[in-house]
Amino acid sequence: MRKYLNKYLPLFYGAYFNTLSYFSTKKAAEKAFFLFCTPRKGKVREDQQDFLEEAKSERIKTNGVELQTYQWKGNKESVLLIHGWESNVYRWRNLISYLKKEGFNIIAFDGPAQGYSTGKVLNVPLYTECTQAIVDQFKPKYVIGHSMGGMTTLYHQEKYPNDTIEKIVTIGAPSDLEDIMDHYQRLLRFNDTVYVGLDEYLQDNYGFGIRDFSTSKFKGHLSKKGLVIHDKEDPIAPFIASEKVHAKWKNSDLYVTHGLGHSMHQDKVNLKIMDFLKS
């Protein structure tokens, strides 16, 4: 039954948006965007609870949500961890063990609609505003973002240039919103009228269109030291995304792996990050 739903439910939504677009392109675009921003998973599972409860800290209210924050206290620089789509802070468990051994002060938070945080939707603009609230509170020197969290990290620097942040790490991060939206259209098979409506919706509500948003075009992070990590065979975010970002980011190193997938929990990746933070 689940396989059946996974196969046909996207097509049902696409057909619904197509039909609705004949009556109201704006309404179809709003509903398509809401679905696009709605995670299906990422809340804390029972097997993740013990690890997270060790550091579960204060809740911060911002932008209509309550963010669950975590802190593993250390006497060295503060490091902020930003997870990706349909995830939570537990995804950092392996890297956190390395950071703790070196005495870093570790800050992390569950994104909106993820982990223990409240909310129903998650998107890069909202995630960026939430990141700014966390940065204001904890003032990290280093930021590490995985996947959507990496994209958010670079957009945050574009929108809120921050002199206290010195080093940035992105892991398996996408770059172009156009690639993501094109995939979304192919998956649901909605028509170009809905696609154009989505573009207009973004322009009206966030100030950029689908083709405008590319982290490879951003400049806010260029003065920082960067480490861009990506697997050549990443099945989720294309490797070319990090190639494009690195090509414009002269102050960055590109670390390429082969066959490690998208999550990048492996020791060799974490050791590379540690070397970068300590250098």
C-alpha positions in Angstrom: 0.0 0.0 0.0 2.8 2.4 0.9 4.5 1.8 -2.5 1.2 2.5 -4.2 0.8 5.7 -2.4 4.3 6.9 -3.0 3.9 6.3 -6.7 0.5 7.7 -7.3 0.0 10.4 -4.6 2.3 12.9 -6.3 0.4 12.4 -9.5 -2.9 13.1 -7.7 -1.5 16.3 -6.3 -0.2 17.4 -9.7 -3.6 16.7 -11.3 -5.2 18.7 -8.5 -2.9 21.7 -9.0 -3.4 21.5 -12.8 -7.2 21.6 -12.4 -7.1 24.4 -9.8 -4.9 26.5 -12.1 -7.7 26.8 -14.6 -9.7 28.7 -12.0 -6.9 30.4 -10.0 -3.2 30.2 -10.9 -2.4 32.0 -7.6 -4.3 29.6 -5.5 -2.8 26.6 -7.3 0.7 28.0 -6.8 0.1 28.7 -3.1 -1.0 25.1 -2.5 1.8 23.7 -4.6 4.3 25.8 -2.6 2.8 24.7 0.8 3.1 21.0 -0.3 6.7 21.6 -1.5 7.6 23.0 2.0 5.8 20.3 4.1 8.2 17.7 5.5 6.8 14.1 5.8 9.3 13.1 8.4 12.1 14.4 10.6 10.4 14.4 14.0 12.4 12.7 16.8 12.1 8.9 16.8 12.2 6.9 20.0 15.7 5.6 19.3 17.0 9.2 18.9 15.6 10.5 22.2 18.3 9.6 24.7 21.1 11.2 22.6 19.2 14.5 22.2 17.9 14.7 25.8 21.6 14.9 26.9 21.9 18.4 25.5 18.3 19.5 25.1 18.3 23.2 26.0 16.2 26.3 25.8 13.4 26.9 23.2 13.6 30.1 21.2 10.5 31.7 19.7 10.9 33.3 16.3 8.9 33.7 13.1 5.8 32.0 14.5 7.7 28.8 15.6 9.4 27.5 18.7 12.9 26.2 17.9 14.4 23.5 20.1 18.0 24.3 20.7 20.8 22.0 22.0 24.2 22.8 23.5 27.1 20.6 24.3 29.3 23.0 26.2 33.0 23.3 25.5 35.8 25.8 26.2 36.8 26.4 22.6 35.1 28.2 19.7 31.3 27.9 19.2 30.2 25.7 16.2 26.7 25.9 14.8 25.3 22.8 13.1 22.4 23.2 10.6 20.7 19.9 9.5 18.9 19.3 6.2 15.5 18.4 4.9 13.4 15.9 6.9 16.0 15.6 9.6 16.9 16.8 13.0 19.9 17.4 15.2 20.4 13.6 15.7 21.9 13.5 12.2 25.0 15.2 13.7 25.7 12.5 16.3 29.0 11.3 14.7 30.4 14.7 14.1 29.4 15.9 17.6 31.5 13.1 19.2 34.6 14.5 17.4 33.7 18.1 18.3 33.2 17.2 21.9 36.6 15.5 22.1 38.3 18.7 20.9 36.4 20.9 23.4 34.3 22.9 20.9 31.2 24.6 22.2 28.5 22.9 20.1 25.2 24.6 19.2 22.5 23.0 17.1 18.7 23.4 16.6 15.9 21.5 15.1 14.5 23.3 12.1 10.8 24.3 11.9 8.6 21.3 11.6 11.5 19.1 12.4 12.7 17.3 15.6 11.2 18.9 18.7 10.6 22.2 17.0 7.1 23.4 16.2 5.7 24.4 12.8 4.2 22.8 9.7 6.5 24.0 6.9 10.2 24.3 6.2 11.9 26.3 3.4 15.2 28.2 3.0 13.9 31.7 3.7 12.2 30.6 6.9 15.2 28.5 7.9 17.4 31.5 7.3 15.4 33.7 9.6 15.5 31.0 12.3 19.2 30.7 11.8 19.6 34.4 12.3 17.8 34.1 15.7 20.2 31.4 16.7 23.2 33.3 15.6 22.0 36.4 17.5 21.7 34.3 20.6 24.9 32.1 20.5 27.2 34.1 18.2 29.1 31.1 16.6 32.4 31.4 14.9 32.0 28.4 12.7 28.9 27.1 10.9 28.4 23.7 9.3 25.4 22.9 7.1 24.3 19.7 5.5 22.2 19.6 2.3 19.4 22.1 2.7 21.2 23.3 5.8 24.2 24.1 3.6 22.1 26.1 1.2 20.5 27.9 4.1 24.0 28.7 5.5 25.1 30.5 2.3 21.7 32.3 1.9 22.0 33.4 5.6 25.4 35.0 4.9 23.9 36.7 1.8 21.0 38.2 3.7 22.7 38.7 7.1 26.4 39.3 6.5 28.1 38.4 9.8 31.7 39.4 10.8 31.8 37.1 13.8 31.4 33.9 11.6 34.9 33.0 10.3 34.6 29.6 8.8 31.8 27.8 6.9 31.4 24.1 5.9 28.8 22.9 3.5 28.1 19.2 3.0 26.2 17.8 0.0 24.4 21.1 -0.5 22.3 21.9 -3.5 22.8 25.2 -5.2 20.1 26.1 -7.7 16.4 26.4 -6.8 15.6 25.9 -10.5 17.0 22.3 -10.4 14.9 21.5 -7.3 11.7 23.0 -8.8 12.2 21.3 -12.1 12.4 18.0 -10.2 9.3 18.9 -8.3 7.5 19.6 -11.5 8.6 16.3 -13.1 7.6 14.4 -10.0 4.1 15.8 -9.8 3.7 16.5 -13.5 2.0 19.8 -12.9 1.7 22.1 -15.9 3.8 25.2 -16.8 1.0 27.5 -15.6 1.5 26.2 -12.1 5.3 26.5 -12.5 4.9 30.2 -13.6 2.5 30.7 -10.7 5.2 29.4 -8.3 7.7 31.7 -9.7 5.4 34.7 -9.2 4.6 33.5 -5.7 8.2 33.5 -4.8 8.8 36.9 -6.3 5.8 38.4 -4.4 6.6 36.8 -1.1 10.4 36.4 -0.9 11.8 38.8 -3.5 13.4 36.3 -5.8 12.3 34.0 -8.7 13.0 30.4 -9.3 15.9 31.1 -11.6 17.3 33.9 -9.4 18.1 31.7 -6.4 21.6 30.1 -6.7 24.1 29.9 -3.9 26.8 30.0 -6.6 25.8 33.6 -7.3 25.8 34.7 -3.7 28.7 36.8 -2.4 28.0 37.2 1.3 30.2 34.2 2.3 33.1 34.9 0.0 35.2 36.6 2.6 35.0 33.6 4.9 37.2 30.5 4.9 35.2 27.6 3.4 35.2 23.9 3.1 32.9 22.5 0.4 32.2 18.7 0.7 30.3 16.7 -1.8 30.2 13.1 -3.0 30.7 12.6 -6.7 27.8 10.1 -6.9 25.5 12.0 -4.5 22.0 10.7 -5.5 20.1 13.7 -3.9 22.1 16.9 -4.6 24.1 16.9 -7.8 27.9 17.2 -7.4 28.0 20.1 -9.9 26.2 22.3 -7.3 29.3 22.3 -5.1 31.6 22.6 -8.0 29.9 25.8 -9.0 30.0 27.2 -5.5 33.6 26.4 -5.1 34.6 27.9 -8.4 33.3 31.3 -7.3 34.5 30.9 -3.7 38.3 31.5 -4.0 38.7 31.2 -0.2 37.3 27.7 -0.1 38.6 24.1 -0.5 36.6 21.4 -2.3 36.7 18.0 -0.7 35.4 15.3 -3.1 34.4 11.8 -2.0 33.4 8.8 -4.0 30.6 6.4 -3.0 29.8 7.9 0.4 26.3 9.0 -0.5 24.4 12.0 0.6 24.4 11.8 4.4 28.2 11.9 4.8 28.4 10.5 8.4 31.7 8.7 7.7 34.8 9.2 9.8 36.9 10.4 6.9 34.5 13.3 6.3 34.3 14.2 10.0 38.1 14.1 10.3 38.4 16.5 7.3 36.0 18.9 9.0 38.0 18.7 12.2 41.2 19.5 10.4 39.6 22.5 8.7 38.2 23.9 12.0 41.5 23.5 13.8 43.7 24.9 11.0 
